[in-house]
Amino acid sequence: MLNSKRLVLRALHPSDLSTQYLSWLNDGDVSRYLETRFLPQTMEALQSYWQNHRDDPANPWFAICLVEDGRHIGNIKLGPIQWLHRRADLSLFIGDKSCWGLGYASEAIGLVRDWAFRELDLQKLNAGIYAGNIGSRRAFEKNGFELEGTLRQEAVSDGSRVDVWRMGLPRSSWLSAS
Ligand SMILES: CC(C)(COP(=O)(O)OP(=O)(O)OC[C@H]1O[C@@H](n2cnc3c(N)ncnc32)[C@H](O)[C@@H]1OP(=O)(O)O)[C@@H](O)C(=O)NCCC(=O)NCCS
């Protein structure tokens, strides 16, 4: 469990696999930049994903919840962790759109970043972001991530090929900024 002033990041419980969670994955605004959009999102698929990934040490993932009322508003995942290189990708979504723009993504990224460097002793964190996803890029930048490259026409989005930004944060940069 990871805590900040406004957020608790905790393991997902079966009770989190709600119709609300399902509705996030089927909401075009939320799923626009998520790989989940390519798969049919049903309750069975959600439950099966949870069963298969709940205890996966290479892909720890957390429910992002509000301290004030415990509300589950999205998820954040660290993985896959490449232990030989001591690096991992970080990805997230805030499914509850009423919570967008309130700094929750930035706060959640900061919690997992600090945990990954302090507790897991990872040496590098990365993020892949569809070009145009300014909110996500900004949330990572606010946590010290920098643009390291642009993968040109890397992915399909809305029927067109789009670039993907690769952002990264070495542990040494995090240390010198802390
Ligand atoms: C992208 C996303 C994670 C941002 O979450 P959030 O909680 O709204 O982000 P924050 O409130 O921490 O905002 C971070 C910064 O980005 C800015 N921002 C947020 N959304 C923005 C948008 N759509 N356009 C431009 N800037 C935006 C915020 O103003 C803030 O910058 P500031 O502090 O300089 O003002 C959220 O919109 C989301 O989950 N979207 C759908 C899924 C997704 O895209 N996930 C990321 C995949 S890499």
The ligand as an SDF file (V2000), in Angstrom:
LIG
                    3D

 48 50  0  0  0  0  0  0  0  0999 V2000
   -3.8240   11.4200  -18.9550 C   0  0  0  0  0  0  0  0  0  0  0  0
   -4.3670   11.3050  -17.5260 C   0  0  0  0  0  0  0  0  0  0  0  0
   -3.6620   10.1300  -16.8370 C   0  0  0  0  0  0  0  0  0  0  0  0
   -4.0890   12.5970  -16.7780 C   0  0  0  0  0  0  0  0  0  0  0  0
   -4.6090   12.4540  -15.4680 O   0  0  0  0  0  0  0  0  0  0  0  0
   -4.9140   13.7190  -14.5420 P   0  0  0  0  0  0  0  0  0  0  0  0
   -5.1160   13.2560  -13.1550 O   0  0  0  0  0  0  0  0  0  0  0  0
   -5.9780   14.5270  -15.1630 O   0  0  0  0  0  0  0  0  0  0  0  0
   -3.5320   14.4930  -14.6530 O   0  0  0  0  0  0  0  0  0  0  0  0
   -3.0320   15.6660  -13.6760 P   0  0  0  0  0  0  0  0  0  0  0  0
   -4.2230   16.3340  -13.0860 O   0  0  0  0  0  0  0  0  0  0  0  0
   -2.0090   15.1120  -12.7560 O   0  0  0  0  0  0  0  0  0  0  0  0
   -2.3930   16.6850  -14.7040 O   0  0  0  0  0  0  0  0  0  0  0  0
   -1.0390   16.7250  -15.0240 C   0  0  0  0  0  0  0  0  0  0  0  0
   -0.7880   17.9620  -15.8430 C   0  0  0  0  0  0  0  0  0  0  0  0
   -1.3510   17.7960  -17.1430 O   0  0  0  0  0  0  0  0  0  0  0  0
   -2.2950   18.8080  -17.4170 C   0  0  0  0  0  0  0  0  0  0  0  0
   -3.3750   18.1580  -18.1420 N   0  0  0  0  0  0  0  0  0  0  0  0
   -4.1760   17.1540  -17.7150 C   0  0  0  0  0  0  0  0  0  0  0  0
   -5.0140   16.7800  -18.7060 N   0  0  0  0  0  0  0  0  0  0  0  0
   -4.7230   17.5720  -19.7680 C   0  0  0  0  0  0  0  0  0  0  0  0
   -5.2300   17.6650  -21.1010 C   0  0  0  0  0  0  0  0  0  0  0  0
   -6.2160   16.8470  -21.5280 N   0  0  0  0  0  0  0  0  0  0  0  0
   -4.6810   18.5600  -21.9210 N   0  0  0  0  0  0  0  0  0  0  0  0
   -3.6710   19.3640  -21.5100 C   0  0  0  0  0  0  0  0  0  0  0  0
   -3.1360   19.3250  -20.2690 N   0  0  0  0  0  0  0  0  0  0  0  0
   -3.6750   18.4370  -19.4020 C   0  0  0  0  0  0  0  0  0  0  0  0
   -2.7070   19.3350  -16.0580 C   0  0  0  0  0  0  0  0  0  0  0  0
   -3.1570   20.6560  -16.1400 O   0  0  0  0  0  0  0  0  0  0  0  0
   -1.4110   19.2280  -15.2810 C   0  0  0  0  0  0  0  0  0  0  0  0
   -0.5050   20.2300  -15.6470 O   0  0  0  0  0  0  0  0  0  0  0  0
   -0.1750   21.4930  -14.6930 P   0  0  0  0  0  0  0  0  0  0  0  0
    0.0170   20.9490  -13.3190 O   0  0  0  0  0  0  0  0  0  0  0  0
    1.0160   22.0690  -15.3170 O   0  0  0  0  0  0  0  0  0  0  0  0
   -1.3950   22.3320  -14.7710 O   0  0  0  0  0  0  0  0  0  0  0  0
   -5.9140   11.0620  -17.5320 C   0  0  0  0  0  0  0  0  0  0  0  0
   -6.5120   12.0730  -18.2890 O   0  0  0  0  0  0  0  0  0  0  0  0
   -6.2840    9.7260  -18.1030 C   0  0  0  0  0  0  0  0  0  0  0  0
   -6.2710    8.7330  -17.4030 O   0  0  0  0  0  0  0  0  0  0  0  0
   -6.6340    9.6720  -19.4110 N   0  0  0  0  0  0  0  0  0  0  0  0
   -7.0480    8.4470  -20.0590 C   0  0  0  0  0  0  0  0  0  0  0  0
   -6.0140    7.3350  -20.0440 C   0  0  0  0  0  0  0  0  0  0  0  0
   -4.6240    7.7680  -20.4350 C   0  0  0  0  0  0  0  0  0  0  0  0
   -4.4220    8.5470  -21.3610 O   0  0  0  0  0  0  0  0  0  0  0  0
   -3.6370    7.2330  -19.7020 N   0  0  0  0  0  0  0  0  0  0  0  0
   -2.2210    7.5050  -19.9470 C   0  0  0  0  0  0  0  0  0  0  0  0
   -1.6570    6.5370  -20.9080 C   0  0  0  0  0  0  0  0  0  0  0  0
    0.0830    6.8520  -21.1130 S   0  0  0  0  0  0  0  0  0  0  0  0
  1  2  1  0
  2  3  1  0
  2  4  1  0
  2 36  1  0
  4  5  1  0
  5  6  1  0
  6  7  2  0
  6  8  1  0
  6  9  1  0
  9 10  1  0
 10 11  2  0
 10 12  1  0
 10 13  1  0
 13 14  1  0
 14 15  1  0
 15 16  1  0
 15 30  1  0
 16 17  1  0
 17 18  1  0
 17 28  1  0
 18 19  1  0
 18 27  1  0
 19 20  2  0
 20 21  1  0
 21 22  1  0
 21 27  2  0
 22 23  1  0
 22 24  2  0
 24 25  1  0
 25 26  2  0
 26 27  1  0
 28 29  1  0
 28 30  1  0
 30 31  1  0
 31 32  1  0
 32 33  2  0
 32 34  1  0
 32 35  1  0
 36 37  1  0
 36 38  1  0
 38 39  2  0
 38 40  1  0
 40 41  1  0
 41 42  1  0
 42 43  1  0
 43 44  2  0
 43 45  1  0
 45 46  1  0
 46 47  1  0
 47 48  1  0
M  END
$$$$
